[in-house]
Each structure stands twice: as structure tokens, then as C-alpha cells.
């Protein structure tokens, strides 16, 4: 099991019962990290060995690799790489396998969630030279600048395929706990309503500009604000989670401040879960922000 203390944010579901699917959803929505001691979906050893072999030929995969299932599109691998086709097949199969598992394990979401991007992360997280807002080792909540969710939630499934080294995270309090306390101390939020209005108009006439809701603008602001705020990074309650080699986990990364402190060779698949599919909608970030009058109320999506 992941190396954490009792009362942890992590829940070991290695021995799961599919009849507990609503409970699994509830735990995730309340900010728990669901942990599997072994990868619970099909992932062939040959695919794992191929990905790990890149440590000898890392120049071909010099950054994170992303896969877009809707378009069967691979990013981050040179067009002329001899391994491109194999990598595309591995990522396609990985995405399909995770989706099949999640549709059963989290049955209330089946047929309602949207399949988003997948990624392979071959780089060591510790010591990466990244700009402040792109750093993974600072606590943050996820928000996608180019893919606004309009209140839908960001569910991510991870697998540590490193054969010998754990992946280390820090996690903070769930959104519905930390955000109201934060707002009591200092009310924060974006102020550029004109920019949002112009973006909305541009999107409506077909320009390639993300049409962000007030919720999306707030979450993007919060992502950056948390990383910029040294007091939050130092003093907010947090736990260290160590995900052992060969393990997997899932978490709503929009609702749990998290930071990847170290680790190499991880796979990840993202799903967008609409508000109408949630089993505990009252703790969803969008609902928390609406209840606190921090963003306008919007139609549930």
C-alpha cells in the first residue's frame, strides 16, 4: 500500500467490488485518492518494457507524450521516429483499456463522461527546470486553458510503470475544505470580465478561442495563485503519498491540491465528468464556488 499514515487522503481499493461503484465515486468526489497496489486494467508487459526502454534512447522522447483519443493523434514524438507507430498503438490501447475499466469501476459515470487526453511521462519530476506556473512540484488544482470544462470535473487515472522507484506526491485538503477557509482569509479571483466577454464573442463566431465560463476563469486563476503563494505552499496541511512501482491511482485533480515531487515513467488518462453524473454534487468545486457566491450560478453540465 502507499506509504501514508492513518487518516490519510488515500483509500486502498486494491480488492474492490464493482457493486461499490457509487461509493467509489463518492470517495473520489470528496477528495480521496483511490489506490490500487497493482494496475487494475490490461496493460501488456511488452508495452511496459517498450516504454521503459526509452531510458537508453531518451533523446527520441525528450518531453511528455500526449495522446488524443478522439483524433487518434500522438504528440511529443518526432514524425520521423521509427518508434512513432508503436508508441501510437501503445497509447491507443492504454486509453481504451483504462476507459473500459473506469466505465465498470465507476459505473454511475458510464456513458456520461468524456474521454480526454492521455499521456506518458518519461522524465524524472524532481529537479525539472520549468517556469513557476508549469512546475509540477508545487501544490495546485488542475484547470485546462484550452479545454474549459464549464463546471464538469477533471478525473485522472495514473499508473507508475517504473520497475523500482515510487512516485512521490504531496496532496492537500479537498477543495470543499480548503477553499472556504482560504476565502475567509483573503477573497481572491480574476477581475478581467471584459476579456472573458470578448473571448465568448470570438468563440461564438467561430474563432479558435476557448469560451471559458466564470468557473473556468476562476480555476485558472486559482491554479496560478496557489503556485505563486509561498505561504500556502509552506503552511497548508499536506500529506506525502508514495505510489510504489507497479501501482495505480485515480483522483479528481480539480478538487485536490497536489504536487508531483519525484518519479519517472508514469502513464495517465484524463476524463471529464459532467456535473449531472456526480453522485455527491454538493462538494464539486463549481458548486462550492456557486454556494459561496464566488462565481455566478450556471446550468449544470
N, C-alpha and C positions, 0 to 999 in steps of 0.2 A: 504493500500500500504506500501511497505518497507519504513522505516523512513530514507529518504535521502533528500538532498537539490536539488533545481532545477539545471539543467545542469548535472545531475548525469549520472553515467555509467549504471544505471538501466533503463529499459524500461518496463512499465506496459502493459502486453498483456493479462490481465485477460479477456477482451472482445475481442476475436480475430476472424478474418475472415480467413478461410482457403484459400481464394483467395489471401491473402497476403503472402503466403508461401515463395516466393522468397525474399520479403522484410524481413521476419523473419530471413532467412538465412543470408542475407546481414548484418543485425544488429549484429547478433552473430559473424560473421566473422570479423567485425570491432571492436570487443571487448566489445560489450554491454552484460549486464546480462539481460536476459528476465525473467520477474517476473509474477507469477500467484498468485492471492490472495487466490485461492483455488486449490487443486490438480486437474489438468485437465484430468486425466486419472482414470480409475476404480481402486479403492483400498478399499476393503470392511472394514466396521467398525470393524468387528470381527477380521480381520488380524491386524488392528492397535491396538486394545485392547490387543491382544496376545503379540505383541511386547512391548507395554508399561508395561505389567505385569511383565516384566523381572526386573523392578526396585526392586521388592520384592525378586527376586531369581537371583540376578545378578551373583552369582558365577558360574552359568551354562554357561553364555555368558560373559566371562571375558575380551574379546577383540572384535575388529571389526570382523564382519562376512562377508565373501565374498562368492559369488555365481558365478559359471562359466557356463553360459547357454549352451555353445556348448557341454559340457560334463555332464550337469545336476549335477554338483558337488558342494557340500557345504563345506566350510572351516570355522574353528573357533568355531565349536560346537562339543563337545565330542561325540565320536562314540556311547557311551552307554547312551547318554542323552535321556530321554523319550520324549523330545520335538524336537528331531532332524528331524523326518519325517514332523512334522507340519511346522517347520521353512523352510525346503527344499521346501515344497509346496508353502508357502507364497512368498519366494524369486523367485521361478519359475513363479508364477502368476504375481508378481510385474514386473519382467523383460519383460514378454510377453505383459503386459498392457502398459508399457512405450514405448516399441518398436512400438506397433500399433499406439499409439498417435503420436509419433515423425515422423513416416512414412507419416502421414497426415499433421501434423502441419509444417513439414519441407519437403514438397513433393519433391523438387529437389534432396534430398538425398535418397529417397526411392529406395530400390533395389541396392543401391551402397555402403551404409555404412555398416561397420562390427560391429556386436554385440560383445561387450567386457564384462568385469566383472560387476557385481552388488555388492552392499554392504549395510549392516545395521550397523550403528554406534551408539551403545547404551551408549557410555561413554561420560561424560562431557569433552568438549575440554579444558576448562580453567584449567590450573594447571597440565596438564598431564606431567608425568616425562618421557620425551623422549630425545634421543640424538639430537644434533643440526640439522643434516640433515633430521631427521624424524619429527621434530617439525612442527605442522600444523599452529601455531600462528605466523610464520614468512612468509613474502611475498615471493612467489615462483611461478614459472611456472612448470606445470607438464611434466614429462618425465618418461617413464616406463623402468627400467633397463632390465627386462626380456622380454619385448614385444616392440621392436623397431618399429616405425611407418614408417620410410623411407620417411618422409615428409607429411604423412597423419596427419590429425588434431584430437585432443582429445576433444570430446564433452561430457559433463557430465550433467545429469539431477538429481536434488536434490528435496527432499520433507522433510519438517520439520514436523514430526508427533508428536512432543511434544505438549501436550494439553494446556500448559500455559506459556511457555518460548520461546522467539525468538532465532534464531540462528544468531550470530553476525559475520560478515566478515569485513575485510578490503580488498579493491581492489585498484590496482594501474592503471597506464596508459596502454593502449593497447600496445602490442608488437611492432607494426609498428611505435609507437611514442617513447617509452622509449628506445628500443634497439639501434637505430641510435644515439640518444643523449648519451647513455652510451658509445658507441664505439668511439665517438668523444673525450671523456674524457680519456678513457683507453681501448685500444683494448685488449679484453680477448678471451680466447678459449683454448681448450685442445691441447696438443702437442704430445700425445703418439700415433703417426701414426703407429708405429710398432705393438703396442698392437691391434689396430683395424685390421691391416692386418692379424695377426695371428688368431684373432677371426673369421675373414671372411673365412680363410682357414679351420679352425676347423669346422665351420658350414657347409661348402661345403662337407666335408667328413662324415657328419652325427653326429658329436659330439654335445652334448646339450649345445652349446654356442651361445648366441644371436648374430646374424650377423648385427651389427649396422652400419648404414651409417655415413658419416661425420656429417650429420644433427643431428642424434640421439646422437652422442658423444658430439656435441656442446650443445644440450639441457640438457643432463645430467650434463654437466659441469656447465651450467648456473643455473640450479636448485640449485646446491650446492653453487655456488658462491654468488647468491642472499641471501641465508640464512646466509652465513658467513660474508657478508658485512654490518657492522653496520651502515655505512654512508647511504647506500641505504635504509636500513630498517627505519632509522630515518628521512631522508630528502626527499625521493622520494614522489611526490604527491600521496595522497591516499584518499579514501573515506570510511566511515563506512556505511555498509549496514546491516539492521536488518530485517531478514526474519521472519515474525510473525508465531505463531502456525498455522498449517494447510495450510501453503503456499508452493509453489514450485517455482523452478527457474532452468534455464539452462544457460550454459556458456562454451565457449572454454577455458579450463583451461590451455592449452598450450600457449594461446595468451593473458592472463590477469593475471598479478601477483596478487595473492590472499592469504589470511590467514584466517583461522577459529579461531576466538578469543574466542568464547564461544558457548555453545549449546549442547544439548543432545537429542538423538533419531532422527536420520536422515537416510533416505534411499537415495541411489544413484545408477544410471545406467550410464555406460560409453559406448560411441560409437566411433569408429574410422572412420573418414570421409576422403575418398581419395581426393587428390588434383583435380582430374578430375571432381569431383562432386561439387566443390565450385562455388558459384555464384560471389564472389569477390576475386579471387585467388591472386590478387596483394598485399593483406595485410596479406596473410598467412605467418607465421613465416619462413617457408622454403624459400618462395620467397623473403622475406625481407633479409634473410641471403645470398641468392644467389646474389641478386641485389647489396648488399654491398661487395660482394666478400669475405665474412666471411667463407663460405663453398663452395665447388665445386658445380657446377650445376649438377643436376641429372634428370633422366627421371621422369616426373610427375607420381605419383601413386594415 
